[in-house]
Amino acid sequence: MKAEQQHTYEKVILGLELFGFGAVLLVLWLDEYVDVPFRFFGALQTPARPQEFWFEAVTVLLVATAVVAATLWVFRRLRFLEGSSRSAPGAGRWKWRATGSISSNISSARTMCTQPTASARPAGRERPRRSLGGGSRFRADKRNPWSGEATDLRS
């Protein structure tokens, strides 16, 4: 995705957030000054209370400020991470496989790391045997103190 498209998406997302908080403020204003529940839904008429409107409006504006600040922080982190991934070797070389999935040269790096080479293990030397206990309290050549049975886990 190009940087211009990314900034466009950021502006759209921020615009939607601000539009939503503006709609909440509009509903609060309609409820306090126009008395929409009384006019359209048959509720009891209430007097205009500007103090309640301003309290609710300030609360919504504080929440809106926190949400927009968090969104801007996320966008900044995404731009940083995207920039660092572009500078990585082989970045931007994505290819489509015949199956429709995205592949890269990462699979060859994974194969290189998982397949042992001749220099990784000297010839004639086996891997060290490990007990199934995984560092437990009982060693493979000791007896279980509760039952007295041998706990040979090497077989």
N, CA, C and O of each residue as an XYZ file, in Angstrom:
620
protein
N       0.848     -1.165      0.000
C       0.000      0.000      0.000
C       0.896      1.230      0.000
O       1.880      1.294      0.737
N       0.555      2.185     -0.813
C       1.358      3.387     -0.902
C       1.084      4.298      0.281
O       0.045      4.203      0.935
N       2.032      5.178      0.538
C       1.917      6.085      1.683
C       0.729      7.023      1.528
O       0.074      7.353      2.517
N       0.434      7.468      0.279
C      -0.694      8.368      0.077
C      -2.012      7.684      0.430
O      -2.895      8.292      1.036
N      -2.135      6.406      0.041
C      -3.348      5.661      0.373
C      -3.468      5.479      1.872
O      -4.565      5.583      2.421
N      -2.363      5.209      2.542
C      -2.392      5.009      3.984
C      -2.835      6.286      4.685
O      -3.659      6.232      5.598
N      -2.306      7.425      4.277
C      -2.700      8.683      4.904
C      -4.164      8.998      4.605
O      -4.842      9.615      5.426
N      -4.655      8.582      3.444
C      -6.072      8.768      3.133
C      -6.923      7.942      4.078
O      -7.932      8.433      4.584
N      -6.540      6.707      4.325
C      -7.294      5.868      5.256
C      -7.259      6.447      6.674
O      -8.255      6.405      7.395
N      -6.122      6.977      7.055
C      -6.027      7.592      8.377
C      -6.973      8.773      8.492
O      -7.638      8.937      9.515
N      -7.042      9.596      7.459
C      -7.940     10.750      7.481
C      -9.403     10.310      7.510
O     -10.226     10.930      8.183
N      -9.722      9.252      6.787
C     -11.103      8.754      6.783
C     -11.479      8.228      8.163
O     -12.573      8.503      8.657
N     -10.582      7.478      8.781
C     -10.871      6.916     10.107
C     -11.021      8.037     11.133
O     -11.950      8.014     11.941
N     -10.125      9.009     11.112
C     -10.243     10.133     12.042
C     -11.510     10.942     11.770
O     -12.160     11.411     12.705
N     -11.859     11.105     10.503
C     -13.094     11.807     10.156
C     -14.333     11.089     10.680
O     -15.260     11.728     11.178
N     -14.350      9.759     10.569
C     -15.478      8.985     11.104
C     -15.565      9.103     12.619
O     -16.658      9.223     13.172
N     -14.429      9.069     13.287
C     -14.434      9.235     14.741
C     -14.991     10.598     15.129
O     -15.852     10.696     16.002
N     -14.500     11.645     14.480
C     -14.966     12.989     14.811
C     -16.440     13.177     14.456
O     -17.170     13.850     15.185
N     -16.882     12.593     13.349
C     -18.296     12.658     12.983
C     -19.157     11.963     14.039
O     -20.220     12.470     14.399
N     -18.715     10.825     14.530
C     -19.464     10.106     15.557
C     -19.578     10.893     16.851
O     -20.648     10.948     17.457
N     -18.475     11.504     17.278
C     -18.538     12.302     18.506
C     -19.367     13.564     18.292
O     -20.042     14.018     19.216
N     -19.327     14.136     17.094
C     -20.181     15.283     16.786
C     -21.658     14.904     16.816
O     -22.497     15.683     17.267
N     -21.974     13.685     16.327
C     -23.361     13.217     16.372
C     -23.837     13.031     17.805
O     -24.992     13.319     18.121
N     -22.946     12.549     18.677
C     -23.307     12.403     20.089
C     -23.597     13.771     20.704
O     -24.564     13.920     21.451
N     -22.768     14.768     20.397
C     -23.009     16.115     20.903
C     -24.319     16.699     20.359
O     -25.030     17.400     21.079
N     -24.634     16.415     19.106
C     -25.893     16.881     18.525
C     -27.093     16.263     19.240
O     -28.073     16.951     19.525
N     -27.014     14.962     19.527
C     -28.108     14.296     20.246
C     -28.258     14.887     21.643
O     -29.379     15.090     22.109
N     -27.157     15.163     22.309
C     -27.234     15.793     23.631
C     -27.892     17.168     23.542
O     -28.722     17.513     24.383
N     -27.531     17.944     22.542
C     -28.114     19.269     22.379
C     -29.610     19.165     22.092
O     -30.412     19.904     22.664
N     -29.987     18.226     21.185
C     -31.414     18.053     20.875
C     -32.200     17.607     22.103
O     -33.346     18.016     22.290
N     -31.598     16.786     22.925
C     -32.297     16.312     24.122
C     -32.506     17.436     25.126
O     -33.565     17.510     25.749
N     -31.527     18.306     25.294
C     -31.645     19.345     26.322
C     -32.412     20.580     25.857
O     -33.226     21.111     26.612
N     -32.172     21.047     24.634
C     -32.749     22.319     24.219
C     -34.018     22.168     23.381
O     -34.949     22.959     23.539
N     -34.078     21.190     22.508
C     -35.260     21.015     21.667
C     -36.270     20.090     22.344
O     -37.456     20.130     22.015
N     -35.825     19.270     23.269
C     -36.663     18.319     24.010
C     -37.336     17.325     23.050
O     -38.561     17.221     22.987
N     -36.496     16.608     22.315
C     -36.965     15.623     21.330
C     -37.857     14.548     21.949
O     -38.853     14.183     21.325
N     -37.559     14.019     23.140
C     -38.459     13.003     23.698
C     -39.885     13.527     23.917
O     -40.853     12.789     23.731
N     -40.012     14.785     24.305
C     -41.344     15.358     24.504
C     -42.053     15.566     23.176
O     -43.234     15.240     23.055
N     -41.363     16.098     22.181
C     -41.990     16.440     20.906
C     -42.368     15.222     20.068
O     -43.406     15.233     19.407
N     -41.542     14.165     20.083
C     -41.770     13.057     19.163
C     -42.193     11.753     19.828
O     -42.778     10.897     19.165
N     -41.917     11.576     21.110
C     -42.198     10.298     21.741
C     -43.219     10.383     22.872
O     -43.508      9.371     23.510
N     -43.768     11.561     23.133
C     -44.811     11.693     24.131
C     -44.334     11.643     25.569
O     -45.132     11.367     26.465
N     -43.064     11.901     25.818
C     -42.547     11.906     27.188
C     -42.951     13.203     27.875
O     -43.429     14.133     27.226
N     -42.762     13.261     29.169
C     -43.053     14.463     29.923
C     -42.101     15.580     29.518
O     -40.928     15.343     29.231
N     -42.628     16.806     29.501
C     -41.794     17.937     29.136
C     -40.823     18.253     30.268
O     -41.189     18.266     31.443
N     -39.574     18.507     29.879
C     -38.557     18.840     30.873
C     -38.027     20.235     30.585
O     -37.942     20.627     29.421
N     -37.672     20.991     31.607
C     -37.113     22.325     31.364
C     -35.695     22.214     30.797
O     -35.006     21.214     31.000
N     -35.285     23.241     30.099
C     -33.923     23.277     29.546
C     -32.920     23.417     30.693
O     -33.055     24.288     31.553
N     -31.927     22.552     30.686
C     -30.885     22.580     31.733
C     -29.524     22.693     31.058
O     -28.892     21.684     30.746
N     -29.078     23.920     30.836
C     -27.794     24.089     30.138
C     -26.608     23.539     30.918
O     -25.624     23.114     30.313
N     -26.679     23.538     32.259
C     -25.569     23.019     33.051
C     -25.367     21.525     32.770
O     -24.230     21.066     32.662
N     -26.459     20.769     32.651
C     -26.365     19.339     32.351
C     -25.789     19.118     30.953
O     -24.964     18.229     30.739
N     -26.247     19.957     29.992
C     -25.723     19.828     28.631
C     -24.222     20.075     28.610
O     -23.483     19.310     27.991
N     -23.755     21.131     29.274
C     -22.330     21.441     29.242
C     -21.503     20.392     29.972
O     -20.386     20.087     29.554
N     -22.038     19.836     31.059
C     -21.328     18.753     31.756
C     -21.171     17.541     30.847
O     -20.088     16.964     30.745
N     -22.275     17.157     30.182
C     -22.212     16.004     29.274
C     -21.321     16.308     28.071
O     -20.590     15.433     27.605
N     -21.376     17.539     27.567
C     -20.568     17.902     26.404
C     -19.080     17.866     26.737
O     -18.278     17.369     25.945
N     -18.710     18.385     27.895
C     -17.296     18.354     28.297
C     -16.830     16.911     28.483
O     -15.708     16.567     28.112
N     -17.685     16.071     29.055
C     -17.329     14.657     29.225
C     -17.112     13.985     27.871
O     -16.140     13.251     27.693
N     -18.005     14.229     26.924
C     -17.857     13.649     25.580
C     -16.601     14.181     24.912
O     -15.893     13.422     24.250
N     -16.309     15.464     25.068
C     -15.104     16.025     24.458
C     -13.828     15.447     25.065
O     -12.847     15.242     24.350
N     -13.827     15.182     26.365
C     -12.651     14.536     26.988
C     -12.460     13.117     26.461
O     -11.338     12.707     26.161
N     -13.550     12.376     26.349
C     -13.454     11.014     25.803
C     -13.008     11.070     24.342
O     -12.180     10.266     23.915
N     -13.556     12.020     23.572
C     -13.165     12.159     22.166
C     -11.688     12.484     22.037
O     -11.009     11.956     21.157
N     -11.186     13.352     22.910
C      -9.763     13.695     22.872
C      -8.901     12.463     23.158
O      -7.892     12.240     22.489
N      -9.296     11.675     24.140
C      -8.526     10.465     24.467
C      -8.566      9.462     23.318
O      -7.544      8.854     22.997
N      -9.718      9.283     22.700
C      -9.843      8.310     21.601
C      -9.043      8.764     20.385
O      -8.341      7.956     19.776
N      -9.134     10.032     20.025
C      -8.387     10.540     18.864
C      -6.884     10.484     19.135
O      -6.107     10.151     18.240
N      -6.471     10.805     20.355
C      -5.043     10.714     20.685
C      -4.550      9.272     20.591
O      -3.456      9.021     20.086
N      -5.352      8.328     21.073
C      -4.970      6.911     20.972
C      -4.911      6.465     19.515
O      -4.019      5.706     19.135
N      -5.842      6.925     18.710
C      -5.840      6.571     17.286
C      -4.605      7.137     16.589
O      -3.968      6.449     15.792
N      -4.271      8.380     16.887
C      -3.073      8.974     16.290
C      -1.811      8.240     16.725
O      -0.884      8.073     15.932
N      -1.769      7.799     17.982
C      -0.623      7.025     18.470
C      -0.505      5.700     17.720
O       0.593      5.283     17.351
N      -1.647      5.040     17.498
C      -1.632      3.772     16.757
C      -1.165      4.001     15.326
O      -0.375      3.216     14.799
N      -1.643      5.064     14.694
C      -1.203      5.363     13.330
C       0.298      5.627     13.286
O       0.980      5.171     12.368
N       0.817      6.356     14.264
C       2.247      6.645     14.307
C       3.050      5.356     14.479
O       4.085      5.181     13.836
N       2.576      4.449     15.349
C       3.268      3.168     15.544
C       3.211      2.324     14.269
O       4.199      1.688     13.901
N       2.069      2.317     13.601
C       1.962      1.544     12.361
C       2.900      2.087     11.290
O       3.536      1.315     10.572
N       2.990      3.418     11.177
C       3.915      3.990     10.202
C       5.357      3.630     10.539
O       6.154      3.343      9.646
N       5.696      3.645     11.837
C       7.054      3.281     12.255
C       7.340      1.822     11.919
O       8.389      1.501     11.360
N       6.391      0.933     12.265
C       6.609     -0.488     11.992
C       6.650     -0.767     10.501
O       7.437     -1.596     10.043
N       5.809     -0.081      9.742
C       5.839     -0.280      8.301
C       7.143      0.231      7.712
O       7.689     -0.380      6.794
N       7.639      1.324      8.220
C       8.916      1.853      7.741
C      10.066      0.942      8.074
O      10.979      0.781      7.265
N      10.046      0.330      9.266
C      11.128     -0.574      9.623
C      11.045     -1.875      8.840
O      12.072     -2.503      8.581
N       9.842     -2.292      8.457
C       9.734     -3.524      7.668
C      10.155     -3.271      6.231
O      10.623     -4.191      5.560
N      10.001     -2.051      5.744
C      10.448     -1.740      4.383
C      11.964     -1.736      4.279
O      12.519     -2.052      3.226
N      12.637     -1.377      5.375
C      14.093     -1.326      5.325
C      14.726     -2.695      5.540
O      15.943     -2.834      5.417
N      13.918     -3.714      5.860
C      14.449     -5.059      6.050
C      14.866     -5.639      4.709
O      14.278     -5.301      3.682
N      15.882     -6.517      4.701
C      16.300     -7.108      3.428
C      15.198     -7.971      2.845
O      14.601     -8.790      3.544
N      14.935     -7.787      1.576
C      13.909     -8.585      0.903
C      12.516     -8.033      1.083
O      11.554     -8.664      0.645
N      12.368     -6.883      1.709
C      11.038     -6.321      1.919
C      10.491     -5.814      0.598
O      11.232     -5.296     -0.238
N       9.227     -5.965      0.425
C       8.587     -5.508     -0.790
C       8.687     -6.479     -1.942
O       8.304     -6.143     -3.063
N       9.185     -7.658     -1.701
C       9.313     -8.663     -2.761
C       8.283     -9.766     -2.598
O       8.624    -10.944     -2.697
N       7.064     -9.419     -2.357
C       6.020    -10.409     -2.152
C       5.544    -10.934     -3.503
O       5.423    -10.180     -4.468
N       5.278    -12.223     -3.557
C       4.825    -12.853     -4.783
C       3.549    -13.628     -4.494
O       3.348    -14.100     -3.375
N       2.700    -13.759     -5.482
C       1.495    -14.579     -5.357
C       1.808    -15.982     -5.822
O       2.351    -16.177     -6.910
N       1.466    -16.963     -4.997
C       1.609    -18.363     -5.406
C       0.404    -18.748     -6.249
O      -0.553    -17.982     -6.369
N       0.457    -19.926     -6.824
C      -0.667    -20.414     -7.615
C      -1.896    -20.665     -6.741
O      -3.023    -20.647     -7.238
N      -1.688    -20.897     -5.454
C      -2.823    -21.155     -4.561
C      -3.522    -19.869     -4.160
O      -4.600    -19.916     -3.569
N      -2.937    -18.729     -4.467
C      -3.543    -17.460     -4.115
C      -3.033    -16.890     -2.813
O      -3.458    -15.808     -2.406
N      -2.125    -17.597     -2.142
C      -1.583    -17.079     -0.888
C      -0.312    -16.301     -1.169
O       0.339    -16.496     -2.195
N       0.024    -15.434     -0.265
C       1.212    -14.606     -0.435
C       2.423    -15.361      0.098
O       2.376    -15.945      1.180
N       3.490    -15.344     -0.662
C       4.718    -15.983     -0.207
C       5.849    -14.976     -0.330
O       5.720    -13.950     -0.997
N       6.923    -15.279      0.305
C       8.092    -14.414      0.243
C       9.317    -15.293      0.355
O       9.217    -16.520      0.318
N      10.457    -14.674      0.489
C      11.670    -15.449      0.667
C      11.836    -15.868      2.117
O      12.885    -16.398      2.484
N      10.826    -15.643      2.953
C      10.883    -16.065      4.348
C      10.881    -17.590      4.446
O      11.531    -18.152      5.328
N      10.157    -18.264      3.551
C      10.096    -19.722      3.630
C      11.473    -20.336      3.410
O      11.804    -21.336      4.046
N      12.280    -19.763      2.525
C      13.618    -20.322      2.325
C      14.483    -20.085      3.558
O      15.311    -20.929      3.900
N      14.305    -18.959      4.223
C      15.066    -18.707      5.446
C      14.647    -19.677      6.542
O      15.488    -20.152      7.305
N      13.344    -19.975      6.627
C      12.875    -20.925      7.627
C      13.446    -22.308      7.345
O      13.821    -23.012      8.282
N      13.522    -22.715      6.088
C      14.067    -24.021      5.740
C      15.549    -24.083      6.084
O      16.040    -25.110      6.553
N      16.248    -23.003      5.855
C      17.672    -22.998      6.159
C      17.909    -23.136      7.660
O      18.879    -23.769      8.077
N      17.042    -22.556      8.467
C      17.245    -22.604      9.912
C      16.841    -23.941     10.513
O      17.401    -24.346     11.532
N      15.885    -24.636      9.912
C      15.406    -25.881     10.513
C      16.159    -27.101     10.017
O      16.170    -28.117     10.712
N      16.786    -27.053      8.856
C      17.520    -28.206      8.361
C      18.952    -28.154      8.874
O      19.655    -27.165      8.663
N      19.390    -29.226      9.554
C      20.758    -29.211     10.075
C      21.772    -29.327      8.944
O      21.536    -30.005      7.943
N      22.869    -28.673      9.118
C      23.945    -28.745      8.138
C      25.047    -29.645      8.677
O      24.999    -30.066      9.833
N      26.029    -29.937      7.854
C      27.117    -30.820      8.265
C      27.932    -30.195      9.390
O      28.444    -30.911     10.251
N      28.058    -28.896      9.393
C      28.865    -28.261     10.428
C      28.101    -28.106     11.740
O      28.702    -27.795     12.768
N      26.802    -28.317     11.720
C      26.020    -28.140     12.944
C      26.283    -29.254     13.946
O      26.296    -29.003     15.151
N      26.496    -30.488     13.473
C      26.713    -31.611     14.369
C      27.859    -32.458     13.813
O      27.783    -32.932     12.679
N      28.904    -32.647     14.591
C      30.021    -33.457     14.089
C      29.577    -34.888     13.773
O      28.649    -35.418     14.383
N      30.257    -35.490     12.815
C      29.892    -36.846     12.388
C      30.095    -37.841     13.521
O      31.060    -37.738     14.279
N      29.192    -38.798     13.636
C      29.284    -39.848     14.631
C      28.797    -39.444     16.005
O      28.843    -40.257     16.929
N      28.348    -38.260     16.169
C      27.894    -37.816     17.476
C      26.375    -37.714     17.478
O      25.779    -37.060     16.622
N      25.770    -38.366     18.445
C      24.309    -38.343     18.526
C      23.847    -37.154     19.342
O      24.628    -36.490     20.023
N      22.567    -36.912     19.250
C      21.983    -35.893     20.108
C      21.995    -36.391     21.546
O      21.838    -37.590     21.778
N      22.173    -35.512     22.505
C      22.135    -35.963     23.896
C      20.730    -36.430     24.260
O      19.734    -35.841     23.841
N      20.672    -37.499     25.050
C      19.370    -38.016     25.477
C      18.828    -37.144     26.583
O      19.553    -36.709     27.479
N      17.556    -36.904     26.499
C      16.908    -36.101     27.522
C      15.800    -36.910     28.149
O      15.111    -37.681     27.480
N      15.640    -36.725     29.431
C      14.560    -37.439     30.103
C      13.247    -36.740     29.811
O      13.229    -35.553     29.486
N      12.170    -37.457     29.924
C      10.851    -36.877     29.687
C      10.397    -36.016     30.853
O       9.386    -35.320     30.761
N      11.139    -36.062     31.943
C      10.765    -35.280     33.115
C      10.922    -33.792     32.895
O      10.223    -33.001     33.528
N      11.809    -33.399     32.029
C      11.980    -31.994     31.720
C      12.443    -31.172     32.900
O      11.896    -30.100     33.157
N      13.438    -31.650     33.621
C      13.934    -30.908     34.760
C      13.089    -31.113     35.999
O      13.082    -30.271     36.897
N      12.387    -32.209     36.053
C      11.546    -32.450     37.221
C      12.397    -32.899     38.400
O      13.617    -33.014     38.288
N      11.767    -33.145     39.495
C      12.454    -33.500     40.721
C      13.030    -34.913     40.665
O      14.027    -35.190     41.332
N      12.443    -35.787     39.907
C      12.876    -37.183     39.835
C      13.755    -37.382     38.620
O      13.375    -37.029     37.504
N      14.920    -37.943     38.834
C      15.809    -38.254     37.729
C      15.422    -39.606     37.149
O      14.667    -40.366     37.757
N      15.948    -39.893     35.969
C      15.574    -41.118     35.281
C      16.086    -42.361     35.995
O      15.525    -43.440     35.808
N      17.136    -42.244     36.809
C      17.697    -43.425     37.455
C      17.303    -43.518     38.932
O      17.839    -44.366     39.645
N      16.407    -42.696     39.399
C      16.008    -42.738     40.803
C      14.660    -43.414     40.957
O      13.943    -43.641     39.982
N      14.333    -43.726     42.182
C      13.046    -44.350     42.477
C      12.073    -43.299     42.982
O      12.459    -42.308     43.603
N      10.815    -43.540     42.702
C       9.757    -42.670     43.188
C       9.618    -42.885     44.690
O       9.374    -44.017     45.106
N       9.759    -41.855     45.529
C       9.734    -42.066     46.972
C       8.365    -42.477     47.505
O       8.293    -43.052     48.592
N       7.296    -42.210     46.798
C       5.967    -42.559     47.296
C       5.591    -44.004     46.998
O       4.997    -44.680     47.838
N       5.938    -44.484     45.794
C       5.545    -45.850     45.440
C       6.713    -46.837     45.496
O       6.491    -48.044     45.582
N       7.945    -46.345     45.450
C       9.091    -47.237     45.469
C       9.407    -47.810     44.098
O      10.360    -48.577     43.961
N       8.631    -47.458     43.081
C       8.875    -47.993     41.751
C      10.006    -47.217     41.078
O      10.259    -46.051     41.380
N      10.664    -47.897     40.171
C      11.721    -47.251     39.401
C      11.085    -46.318     38.389
O      10.061    -46.641     37.786
N      11.688    -45.178     38.211
C      11.165    -44.205     37.239
C      12.152    -44.087     36.110
O      12.784    -43.044     35.940
N      12.293    -45.137     35.338
C      13.207    -45.139     34.197
C      12.452    -44.553     33.008
O      11.566    -45.200     32.449
N      12.799    -43.351     32.632
C      12.107    -42.681     31.542
C      12.896    -42.728     30.229
O      12.480    -42.147     29.227
N      14.029    -43.420     30.247
C      14.870    -43.440     29.045
C      14.394    -44.435     27.992
O      14.839    -44.368     26.847
N      13.530    -45.326     28.339
C      13.136    -46.334     27.345
C      11.985    -45.885     26.483
O      11.545    -46.626     25.605
